[in-house]
Amino acid sequence: MAKAKKTKEKPGKLSIADMRKLVNKKAQKTLAYDLGESNPTEVKEWIPTGSRWLNSIICRGKYAGIPIGKHSEIAGLSAAGKSYMAAQVAANAQKMGIDVVYFDSESAVDPDFLEKAGCDLDDLLYVQAESVEFVLETIEELMAGNPNRMLFIWDSLAMTACRTDIEGDFNPQSSMAVKPRVLSKGFSKLTVPLANAQSTLLILNQLKTNITNNLAEQRLEPYFAPGGKAAAYAYSLRIWLTARRGKASFIYDDKGFRVGTEVKAKIKKSRFGSDARECIFKIVWAGDDVKIQDEESWFAAVKSSKHLTVSGAWYTLHHKDGTTEKFQGAAWMKKLENKKFYERILQLMEEEVILRFDKKDGEASEFYDIDGKEEA
């Protein structure tokens, strides 16, 4: 039997509701909340990344994506697919009615590329990222003047100079550590406004080789992302993209030209309980059919399921109604055209990638360790 809630207060003692009103009156805006009714820190919506497998490993126990109202980072090696993933996130945000602002410091945005990725250019604001300070100040002002939710994509943080860099000389010693200090202040200043406005900051960054005399440390962490430690603390989600070695890791057209790359996505940081999880998918970045090969990657995601057995070159999918379907790996995409087969695979994606991890069903290595070497 539930205990009756105590209502008797000490004489002169303020109730939580009274204290909440007092704090909000002092701030002249809502900063104190009743967490039983509302929670500004809770992620209520996610922007899909374009990869179902990646969306499934971002948050423990649920299908997710880029968290709305937070700072996130997609960092990667050269040509690992950072810009394409950002374009895919932008396209999905537009479908959700979110305004997209694209800050470009590399002068590398191709309108045709964005359109092929699904973006509506008429409904996208493109801004040259002149400096770190300019980007941060512009984000703050746009949020203050626009009541709609916004997605800010910053491509890329590593290539954006500070004002002291622009106004100074080419000696790196003269402006050492200026950018991390600016970002430390800027990110902390934007954290609460982003949450309250339900807007999102997605940082694209570069992975650099971790040069150190400590070989054990280098093996443990071969890369680092520019921005300083304060940036790493500010991110709610960090996705690192690395390429895998070997000819088989590339996608070729009919004439043998490279049109895509296989990448490994690792959750470097997640405030949603899924640090260090990994997945693999291929990105087609050339030609007319620019896309993430999403459905092709599902086969690797569900291979370990007890409902998908293998005998030689043949796989058998076991349906819930007791029926089975046999197929070979080469026929995977053809089999997905069958509605019953397709829906069963989606069920297995949820069971194998989301629910088993949430319930700790199996060995940890099944969820963290993916075969294949990273490109050095």
ChimeraX attribute file (.defattr): number of C-alpha atoms within 10 A of each C-alpha:
attribute: neighborCount
match mode: 1-to-1
recipient: residues
	/A:1	3
	/A:2	4
	/A:3	5
	/A:4	6
	/A:5	6
	/A:6	6
	/A:7	7
	/A:8	6
	/A:9	9
	/A:10	8
	/A:11	6
	/A:12	6
	/A:13	9
	/A:14	12
	/A:15	12
	/A:16	10
	/A:17	11
	/A:18	10
	/A:19	13
	/A:20	17
	/A:21	16
	/A:22	14
	/A:23	15
	/A:24	14
	/A:25	13
	/A:26	11
	/A:27	11
	/A:28	9
	/A:29	9
	/A:30	13
	/A:31	15
	/A:32	17
	/A:33	15
	/A:34	11
	/A:35	10
	/A:36	6
	/A:37	6
	/A:38	9
	/A:39	14
	/A:40	18
	/A:41	13
	/A:42	13
	/A:43	16
	/A:44	12
	/A:45	14
	/A:46	18
	/A:47	23
	/A:48	21
	/A:49	22
	/A:50	22
	/A:51	23
	/A:52	21
	/A:53	26
	/A:54	26
	/A:55	21
	/A:56	22
	/A:57	28
	/A:58	30
	/A:59	23
	/A:60	20
	/A:61	19
	/A:62	16
	/A:63	19
	/A:64	22
	/A:65	22
	/A:66	28
	/A:67	25
	/A:68	25
	/A:69	28
	/A:70	24
	/A:71	26
	/A:72	25
	/A:73	27
	/A:74	28
	/A:75	30
	/A:76	26
	/A:77	21
	/A:78	13
	/A:79	15
	/A:80	25
	/A:81	25
	/A:82	25
	/A:83	23
	/A:84	22
	/A:85	21
	/A:86	23
	/A:87	24
	/A:88	25
	/A:89	25
	/A:90	30
	/A:91	26
	/A:92	20
	/A:93	23
	/A:94	20
	/A:95	14
	/A:96	13
	/A:97	11
	/A:98	20
	/A:99	19
	/A:100	25
	/A:101	20
	/A:102	21
	/A:103	25
	/A:104	21
	/A:105	22
	/A:106	15
	/A:107	11
	/A:108	9
	/A:109	16
	/A:110	8
	/A:111	12
	/A:112	12
	/A:113	18
	/A:114	20
	/A:115	15
	/A:116	20
	/A:117	25
	/A:118	19
	/A:119	23
	/A:120	16
	/A:121	14
	/A:122	6
	/A:123	12
	/A:124	15
	/A:125	12
	/A:126	14
	/A:127	15
	/A:128	16
	/A:129	24
	/A:130	17
	/A:131	20
	/A:132	21
	/A:133	17
	/A:134	14
	/A:135	21
	/A:136	19
	/A:137	13
	/A:138	14
	/A:139	19
	/A:140	16
	/A:141	10
	/A:142	13
	/A:143	19
	/A:144	11
	/A:145	8
	/A:146	11
	/A:147	11
	/A:148	12
	/A:149	20
	/A:150	25
	/A:151	24
	/A:152	21
	/A:153	24
	/A:154	26
	/A:155	27
	/A:156	21
	/A:157	26
	/A:158	21
	/A:159	17
	/A:160	22
	/A:161	17
	/A:162	20
	/A:163	16
	/A:164	13
	/A:165	18
	/A:166	11
	/A:167	8
	/A:168	12
	/A:169	11
	/A:170	10
	/A:171	9
	/A:172	10
	/A:173	8
	/A:174	12
	/A:175	15
	/A:176	11
	/A:177	12
	/A:178	16
	/A:179	23
	/A:180	17
	/A:181	15
	/A:182	16
	/A:183	22
	/A:184	19
	/A:185	13
	/A:186	19
	/A:187	19
	/A:188	14
	/A:189	13
	/A:190	19
	/A:191	17
	/A:192	16
	/A:193	16
	/A:194	24
	/A:195	19
	/A:196	16
	/A:197	18
	/A:198	24
	/A:199	24
	/A:200	25
	/A:201	25
	/A:202	26
	/A:203	23
	/A:204	25
	/A:205	24
	/A:206	24
	/A:207	19
	/A:208	16
	/A:209	14
	/A:210	14
	/A:211	12
	/A:212	10
	/A:213	8
	/A:214	8
	/A:215	11
	/A:216	10
	/A:217	12
	/A:218	14
	/A:219	10
	/A:220	8
	/A:221	11
	/A:222	17
	/A:223	18
	/A:224	17
	/A:225	23
	/A:226	17
	/A:227	20
	/A:228	15
	/A:229	13
	/A:230	17
	/A:231	22
	/A:232	18
	/A:233	14
	/A:234	18
	/A:235	20
	/A:236	17
	/A:237	26
	/A:238	24
	/A:239	26
	/A:240	26
	/A:241	28
	/A:242	26
	/A:243	25
	/A:244	21
	/A:245	15
	/A:246	11
	/A:247	9
	/A:248	10
	/A:249	16
	/A:250	19
	/A:251	18
	/A:252	16
	/A:253	11
	/A:254	6
	/A:255	6
	/A:256	8
	/A:257	11
	/A:258	15
	/A:259	16
	/A:260	24
	/A:261	23
	/A:262	24
	/A:263	26
	/A:264	23
	/A:265	23
	/A:266	25
	/A:267	22
	/A:268	18
	/A:269	22
	/A:270	20
	/A:271	13
	/A:272	17
	/A:273	14
	/A:274	23
	/A:275	20
	/A:276	17
	/A:277	24
	/A:278	22
	/A:279	25
	/A:280	24
	/A:281	23
	/A:282	23
	/A:283	22
	/A:284	21
	/A:285	23
	/A:286	17
	/A:287	13
	/A:288	11
	/A:289	11
	/A:290	19
	/A:291	21
	/A:292	24
	/A:293	16
	/A:294	17
	/A:295	16
	/A:296	14
	/A:297	17
	/A:298	21
	/A:299	16
	/A:300	12
	/A:301	20
	/A:302	21
	/A:303	16
	/A:304	13
	/A:305	14
	/A:306	12
	/A:307	17
	/A:308	19
	/A:309	14
	/A:310	15
	/A:311	7
	/A:312	6
	/A:313	9
	/A:314	11
	/A:315	16
	/A:316	15
	/A:317	19
	/A:318	17
	/A:319	16
	/A:320	9
	/A:321	6
	/A:322	6
	/A:323	8
	/A:324	13
	/A:325	12
	/A:326	13
	/A:327	15
	/A:328	13
	/A:329	11
	/A:330	9
	/A:331	9
	/A:332	14
	/A:333	13
	/A:334	9
	/A:335	17
	/A:336	16
	/A:337	10
	/A:338	10
	/A:339	10
	/A:340	11
	/A:341	17
	/A:342	15
	/A:343	13
	/A:344	16
	/A:345	22
	/A:346	14
	/A:347	12
	/A:348	22
	/A:349	21
	/A:350	18
	/A:351	15
	/A:352	22
	/A:353	25
	/A:354	22
	/A:355	18
	/A:356	14
	/A:357	20
	/A:358	16
	/A:359	10
	/A:360	10
	/A:361	11
	/A:362	10
	/A:363	9
	/A:364	11
	/A:365	9
	/A:366	14
	/A:367	21
	/A:368	15
	/A:369	12
	/A:370	14
	/A:371	7
	/A:372	13
	/A:373	12
	/A:374	13
	/A:375	11
	/A:376	11
